[in-house]
Amino acid sequence: MKKYSFKTIIFACVFLCVFIVINLIVDPYWIYGSPEIKRFNSSKPAAADNSRLFEVTHVLRSPPEALIIGTSREDSGIDPKHVVFQNHSVFNAAISSQPFVESKEILQSLSMREAFPKQIIFGLLFENANIFGYSLPADYSKENFNSSRPYELLLSISTLKSSAKTVATNLVGKPSLAVKDGFRTPDKWVDQLLIGQRRAFKDNEKHYLLDNHFPLPACKSALVAESGNERSLTPMQEVRDAVAIAYRMKSDMRLFIGPSHARQWETIHASGLWGQFEDWKRMLVEIVESEAKKAKATPFQVWDFSGYNSITEENIPGANEITKRMTYYYESSHYTPAAGGLVLDRIFNHHSPDRTVPADFGVLLTSQNIEAHLAHIRTDREHYRLTHPEDVAEIEGLSKEVAKTKRCKTVQNKPS
Amino acid sequence: MLAGAIGVNLILLGYFKYANFFATNLNQLAGTSLNIGEVILPLGISFFTFTQIAFLVDTYQGKVKEFNFVHYTLFVTYFPHLIAGPVLHHKEMMPQFAKRNVCHINWDNVAVGLSIFILGLAKKVLIADSLATFSTPIFSAVAAGGSPMLFEAWTGALAYTLQLYFDFSAYSDMAIGISLMFNVRLPMNFNSPYKATNIIDFWRRWHMSLSRFLRDYLYIPLGGSRNGKAQRYLNLMITMVLGGLWHGAGWTFVIWGALHGFYLMVNHAWRGFKEKMGWGEGGSLAKLGAGVLTFLAVVIGWVFFRADSFSSAITMLHGMAGMNGVSLPESLAGSLGQYFVGQDWVVFEGVKIDIKRAGMILSLGFLITWFLPNVREIFSRYRPTCEDIDNTNKALNANLVSKFDIALEWKTTTGNMLVTAFLFALSVMGLTQVSEFLYFQF
């Protein structure tokens, strides 16, 4: 029995060593820099399934010169291979449902290391600013920011399962959705678009009208605490902190409100949040300018691509045109790399020989022009409603349909 | 003197475990603003309070034979059981501490104890924690105001039912295993409870050491079944309600206890009625029906036990009854859609959880709980628990009837050693897990 007990412990240690070696060689989350062998581990499906883990640990281990942060819109819309990043190491650390606090934590962790990105592209989502929607995604983990995290992951059953999945997927030659530079390949959307893009638009808009604008359990939306006691740290405070870090580290941060489709802005209006949407933009400009003053620096650029223009008003295929694809959109909220490329062209003033950025696409916001810009968008919106009666009717119909099944019976805001 | 000593123990337990519960309810009822602040619960207080009360009562009744202070303090603070039981009894434990061989390494006990500990660890890390990936987000979504539909609600309730068993019995197995390595046998705490065919049977199999304590030190002192049916039912209800409250400071635990009190009352009444009518136990079909009914009653109880509030539990039960509707796969809309035109309770938007993975994990859980021998049966030859000290375990060996069961009986073979070592390594790996990106609201 003595021998039996010792053998059990010794073999358990042997198995543990084997598991660690497997995880290290397969490197399913792309964090150990192990050799990539075709038909074995070159494609990394687990990096796509666990993008939060992959992107945070990867960016902290290998800080890039240029960094992209934001949500899934930027994850699949802003391509690090764009020509404006040429000759620089770039990483797209934008992740699905990335809350502002996570964007800030990435910058905060990087600021404690030797290399901080010289260039930061920060995509901003209005719904992330809601103090009542301030919940962290299920796969968010503070441990991802620890420098010991990659070593802990060697001794993890999740990594072992991911290693098995990686090898199995590579053996059958299935490509992964994740790319080493953090960009999520647009293939992600192919399956989802089998239902046709009009349906994809409607499903997404329904989701925003039903859940996203007034998330449970509070069923409210606000940018700041009403009486100061709901939240001491609001999401916009996280943006302020992120901006302050970038000023402190003397980086060039460019912030932008993404070019979601015009119909997306209609859902915001249908939820009665238009006034709050405008306040949010004012707040962004105030944060960037006031923090610049504190840091005695030139204010960062804040770009607004959310208006009504030739890109955001792209026509949607009809309900029967299942296979027809749009150039700039997957659905109303998520834009394609084609639109993302135009965003980068505009904010870096790059002139590409094979495309022209429409003059009405993207406005640089400052405290001087913000009110005029917001008034301009309001006028453009009226025009959009006149020229797109079917789209407007569809959103209003969805809004009424959702009101019947909505779990938030007392909606705080009424359409303005 | 006895009342004073028990009172001191209960006051300490009351302060550390229930002070905030009491203050919150008082504030709600009386509109006061009593604030006790954060009270940190001393490790194992729920368990050592009970073991001390048992010792005090038995001393008062002259049943205690040993008063060695070192043995007593070791018995109360014995580390393997402190986190999740079993509830120890001095009569079983203190004589073992007095034995000389307790201080020597017994390699038989080390090998068996290590193997039981590893099986317990594997149950907790590999099975219970996998089940939690379904139960936790579903109950959390309900707590956040969501209304689960039929499949989601049942998945949440069944996953929690299995998770709790694997989690709790795993801790008991680990305690039994660690203790056995020190040559000390702990009492058995779980005996395949989901194989029970009635609620009385369930409580003889679930958290057995607690059931025994509640019976001996609460139910019987209250009068037990000595003063007529009405008094017996009242005593049962008091015992179960207090037993519920012992599990946690919250009304959902009280409701869970009361529900089981009610189940026990119905079970005793039914048993009396059967005896009066001269009915037997019935055939295998009747036993199967009784087992299913018992299991469903237990599942409903666990919904209250797990839910964060009474309203969340009701929402879950609504979902399980199909009152929040059913979501079927989109692919079935073409074939089945025509039958549900105008019926809002059926939608074809797909089940909002990974139903394939849930089905696999739940099936594995049910296979183990319903069809495999339990840890004590597997190790019965080596007498792993204190009930086995004085018997030859014939009864337990008798449970291993099929060839498959007999094959599972633990022996020191190379195959068993490799499987155990593999499970150990896998369980250690399981201590670091990556949470996955889940996005479902219902």
Boltz contact constraints between the chains, C-beta under 6 A:
constraints:
  - contact:
      token1: [A, 1]
      token2: [B, 107]
      max_distance: 6.0
  - contact:
      token1: [A, 1]
      token2: [B, 108]
      max_distance: 6.0
  - contact:
      token1: [A, 1]
      token2: [B, 111]
      max_distance: 6.0
  - contact:
      token1: [A, 2]
      token2: [B, 107]
      max_distance: 6.0
  - contact:
      token1: [A, 4]
      token2: [B, 111]
      max_distance: 6.0
  - contact:
      token1: [A, 4]
      token2: [B, 412]
      max_distance: 6.0
  - contact:
      token1: [A, 5]
      token2: [B, 110]
      max_distance: 6.0
  - contact:
      token1: [A, 5]
      token2: [B, 111]
      max_distance: 6.0
  - contact:
      token1: [A, 5]
      token2: [B, 114]
      max_distance: 6.0
  - contact:
      token1: [A, 7]
      token2: [B, 417]
      max_distance: 6.0
  - contact:
      token1: [A, 8]
      token2: [B, 417]
      max_distance: 6.0
  - contact:
      token1: [A, 8]
      token2: [B, 420]
      max_distance: 6.0
  - contact:
      token1: [A, 8]
      token2: [B, 421]
      max_distance: 6.0
  - contact:
      token1: [A, 11]
      token2: [B, 421]
      max_distance: 6.0
  - contact:
      token1: [A, 12]
      token2: [B, 421]
      max_distance: 6.0
  - contact:
      token1: [A, 12]
      token2: [B, 424]
      max_distance: 6.0
  - contact:
      token1: [A, 12]
      token2: [B, 425]
      max_distance: 6.0
  - contact:
      token1: [A, 15]
      token2: [B, 422]
      max_distance: 6.0
  - contact:
      token1: [A, 15]
      token2: [B, 425]
      max_distance: 6.0
  - contact:
      token1: [A, 16]
      token2: [B, 425]
      max_distance: 6.0
  - contact:
      token1: [A, 19]
      token2: [B, 429]
      max_distance: 6.0
  - contact:
      token1: [A, 50]
      token2: [B, 434]
      max_distance: 6.0
  - contact:
      token1: [A, 53]
      token2: [B, 434]
      max_distance: 6.0
  - contact:
      token1: [A, 138]
      token2: [B, 435]
      max_distance: 6.0
  - contact:
      token1: [A, 138]
      token2: [B, 438]
      max_distance: 6.0
  - contact:
      token1: [A, 139]
      token2: [B, 435]
      max_distance: 6.0
  - contact:
      token1: [A, 139]
      token2: [B, 436]
      max_distance: 6.0
  - contact:
      token1: [A, 139]
      token2: [B, 437]
      max_distance: 6.0
  - contact:
      token1: [A, 152]
      token2: [B, 432]
      max_distance: 6.0
  - contact:
      token1: [A, 155]
      token2: [B, 432]
      max_distance: 6.0
  - contact:
      token1: [A, 156]
      token2: [B, 429]
      max_distance: 6.0
  - contact:
      token1: [A, 156]
      token2: [B, 432]
      max_distance: 6.0
  - contact:
      token1: [A, 157]
      token2: [B, 429]
      max_distance: 6.0
  - contact:
      token1: [A, 157]
      token2: [B, 430]
      max_distance: 6.0
  - contact:
      token1: [A, 158]
      token2: [B, 433]
      max_distance: 6.0
  - contact:
      token1: [A, 158]
      token2: [B, 434]
      max_distance: 6.0
  - contact:
      token1: [A, 160]
      token2: [B, 429]
      max_distance: 6.0
  - contact:
      token1: [A, 211]
      token2: [B, 441]
      max_distance: 6.0
  - contact:
      token1: [A, 216]
      token2: [B, 144]
      max_distance: 6.0
  - contact:
      token1: [A, 216]
      token2: [B, 145]
      max_distance: 6.0
  - contact:
      token1: [A, 217]
      token2: [B, 144]
      max_distance: 6.0
  - contact:
      token1: [A, 217]
      token2: [B, 145]
      max_distance: 6.0
